[in-house]
Amino acid sequence: MKQVRLDGKVAIVTGGATGIGLGIVRALAERGAKLVVNGNYRESGIGPEAEVAQQIRDRGGEAIGVNGAVHHEGTAEKIARAAIEAFGAIDILVNNAGVGVRGRGNPLPCPADAAVQEQIDVHCYGAMNMAAVVWPHMKAGGGGAIINVGSIASIGLQPMVPSHGWQAAYPLAKASLFALTRQMAGAGMPNNIKVNLVLPRAVTPLKRRNLAGSKLLEWQADRLQIEPLAYSVVWMAHPDFPLSGQFFSSAGGLVARVAIAECPGYFNPKLTPEDLRDNFDQVTGVVDADGYLSGFYELLDQDTEHQHLVKLYEEYEKTQLPE
């Protein structure tokens, strides 16, 4: 079986010095990529990324470390500049840098405070900053791959401790990556820049601290290792990866495409509240006992829904024509 290799490809992994990012760094290096490892910000200007890069070099790979917070002014440019100076190209960007839920996070209802802003700055603005600086280099090189690392918490993060409440900031910030991924993928099509989103689940040092002593951690620690997740990212980063603008969950060896779907719904251009009430089962669609949808279609973009609406109006207008 032909191995998936990234020999000669230059990959930047933000937040690549620990946790999921570190796993991705090691997997990419194992498959031949040259790594630019971005680590968490330190006042000294040197963080764990230097040690990670050295470990890769000790194993015969090529890697450098660049410290800095991706949402801070000038950091993205510094990372891209270091990549070009060291390796002459940028082929892969993994936007992994993030900030976990701190303590009790931002339970709803909550104001849009500094903690909320930090989540948006790191996850959304940080990814945008990095994409902007690597884009010209990928374009010049004939294409590239950008993998945004989101979170399945985007679709709902229930409090594991009831008193901690339903969270606002972290899911909100991570959810922004759905839209960013889809729009960047569209922008990248003319230049063969593929952009996808991975929604990971794995046991990280942060999760070990947050769930210490719990049965949940005990179960996840045995089953949700980082390595299978990291290998899924390797394939998404490969030039032969066939898709762009898609979302994939990856956890413990299960990789599945996540789609936004809409059922045919109920249509009446003269809709009233009573009419909607009496036909609401058509609005919700059919979901069986196992949670599988029936009769839904994938909603890829605004035009997908518009085309469906146009068809319904055309059919309706035919019924209104005088005989």
N, C-alpha and C positions, 0 to 999 in steps of 0.2 A: 504494500500500500504506500502510495506516494505521500510523504510527510508534508504538512503545511509548514513552509519555511518563510522567514522574513529577512533572509540574508541581505545585508547591505542597506536595508531600510532604516531610516532614522525616526525614532519614536520619542515624543515628549509625553511624560506621564506626570500630571500635576498631583500633588498629594501622594507622591509615589514612595515615600520613605517608611510607611507603616500601613498596617491593615490591608484593605482590599487593594489599594494602590501598590503596595509592596508586592503583593501576589501577582499583580498584572505585570509589574516591572520584571520580575523573575521569569515569568512565562514568556514574555516578549524576548528577553535576552536569551533564554534557552533555545528559542527558535531563530536566533541569528540577528535580531535587530540591534542597532546601536542606540543606547539609551541616554536620554536627558532626564535625570531624576530631579523633580522639584520637591523640596521639603517644606515643612512648616516654617513660618517666619520666626527668626530668632534675632534678638538685639545684636548678637555677636556677628550675625551674617552667615553663620555656619550652623547647620543642623544635622539631623540624622541622614540626610540625603548623601552627604560626603562618604559616610561609612557604607551605605548601600552601593554607591557607585564603585567604591574600592572593592567590595565583595564580588561584584560582577567582573571587574578587571582581573581579580585574583583567579577567577574561573576561566580566564581566557577571552572574556567578552570586552566590549568597548562601552564605556559609560562615563558620564560626568554628572556632577551634582550642582544644582543651582537653587539657592535658598530664596525664599520670598513668598509673601501672600499674594495670590493671583489677583485679588481685588484692589491691591495697593497700586498707586500710580507708578508706572514705569516697570513693574515686575514682569509683565507679559513680554514687553520689549526686551528686557534683559534675558529672559529665558530663550526667546527666539534667536537673539543675537549670539548667545553662547552655543546654541545648536549649530548655527551656520558656521561659526568660527571653528568649532571642533570637527564637524562632519560634513559641512558643505551643502546640506539639504534638510528638509523637514517633510517626511512622508506620512507620519501618523501622529495624531494628537489624541490623548485620552484625558478628557476633562473630568478628573476624579477628585480634585481638591474640594473639601467640604468641611462643614462645621456640624457636629452632632448636636442632638437635643441636650441642652445643659440643664442639669438638675431637673426641675419640674417643667422646663421649657416655657412655652407661652400658651398656657391653657386658655381656651375660649370661655367667655368673651375676654378679649384683651386689647389694649391699645396698640397702635402701630408705633412701637417704641424702638429704642436703639438695638435691642436684641433681635427684633423682627428684621430691621434693616440690615443687620450683620448677616443673617441667613440669606437674604436676597442678594446682598453684595457679593458674597462668596460663591454661592451656587449659580446664580444667574449672570451677574455682571462679570464674575471671574471667567466663566465659560465663554462669554461674549468677547472679553478682552483677549483671551488666548486664541480664539478662532480668528479674530481680526488680524493678529500679527502673523499667524502661520499661513493664512490664506494666499497671499502673494507668492510665497515659496512653493506651496503645493501647486498652484496654477502654473508657475514657471516650470515645475517638474513634471507636468503632464497629469497631475491628479494626486489624490491622497485620501486618507480615511480619518474621520473625526468620530470618536466614540464619546458621547456624553454619558456620564454615570449618574443616573437618577436614583429613585428609590420607589419601591412598591408602596411606601408610606404615602406617596402622592395621591393614591386613590382611597386613603382612609387609614388613620393611625389611631387605633383604640388605645386608651390608657391601660397599661399593664398594672398600674397601681391606680385604682379609681380616684383617689384624691388628687392625682396629678392632672386629671382632666383631659379633654380632647385637645389635641395640639393644633396650633395655628402656623407658626413661622416655618418650621422645617418642612412640613408637607407643601405649604404654599410655595416656598422657594424651589423645592425639587420639582413640583408640578410645572413650573415655568419652562422646564427643559423639554416637555412634550412639544410645546409650540416652537421653541427655539430650534429643536431638532428638525421639525417638519419644514420650517422656513429656510433654514440653512441648507437642507438637502435640495430644496428647489433652486436656491441660488447657486449651489455647487454643480448642478447637472451639466451646464455647458462646458465645465472644465474638469469633469470626471472626479470631482471631490464628493465622496460618499459620506453621508452623515447619519449615524444611527444612535439610538438610545438603549442602554442596558439598565435594567432594573434589578439590582443584585440583592441577594440575601446570603450572608455569610457571617460566621462568628469572627469578630474583630476584637482587638484589645479593648476598645471603647465599650463594645457590647459585654465583654467579660466583666468590666467594672460595673456597668449599669445593672447587670442581671446576676451579679455575684450571689451564689448560694441558692439560686432559684431552680426549680425543676425544668423551667423553660430553657435555661442555659445548659443544663445537663443534657437535655434532648438535642438541642441544636449543635452543641459542641461535637457530638458524635456523628452528625449527619451533614452539617452545612459548612464544609471546609471551603477555603478560598480557592484552592487549586482548580477544581472544575469550572468555577466562575471565570477564573483568569484565562483558562484555555478557550472558553467561549469568546472572550475578547480577542484572543490571537486570531481566530478565524474572521471575526468582524473587521480586523485591521488589515487583512490580506487583500491584495489587489483583485483577486478573483471573487471576493465576496459579492454576491449578485444583487443585493438590495440596498436602497438608500431611503432615508426618511421613515424608517420603521422602528418599532419598539419591541424589545425582547426582555422577558424576565429570565433570570438565570440564578438557580439555587440548587446546590447539592447534586449537580449533574443533570437537573431538569432544565432544558432551555425551550422556551415557547414564545412565539410571537404574540404580542398583545395588540389587539385591534380595537378601534373605536367604531362601534356599530350602531345602526339605527334600524328600527323595524319599520314596515310600511306605514304604520300609524293610521290615524283616522283623519279624513279630509272632508271639510265642508267650508267653502268660502264664505258662507253665511253663519259661521259658528256662533253658538250661544253657550253660556255656562251650562244650561240644562242639557243641551245636545252633547257637550263634552262629557258631562257626568254619565249620561246614558250609554256612551260608547267608549268609556275609558279603558276597557279591556283591550281594545284595538291599539290604544296609545301605548300601553305598557308592553304589548307583545307577549309571545308565548315563551315561557321558561319552564322546563320540565323539573321533576323532583330532584334530578342530579345537577341542576343549575345550568343545563345546556340551552342555548337560545335556538329558536326555530323561526325561520322566515326573516331574519335580520340580514342586512347588507352592510358591507364595510364602508364607513364614511372616511374617505381619504382626505378630502379638503372641502372648502366651501362650495366648489362647483359640483361635487357629488350630490350634495343635498339640493342644490339649485336645479340640477337636471331632473331629479325626482319630482320636485315641485312643478317644473314646467310641464312634465308629462301629465301630472294630475290635472293641471289647469286646462291643458289641451283636451283631455277627455271630458272634463266638465263643460267646457265651452261647446263641444259637439252636441251635448245633451240639451243645450239652450237654444240651438238653432231652430227657427220656425220650420214646420214641415211644408 
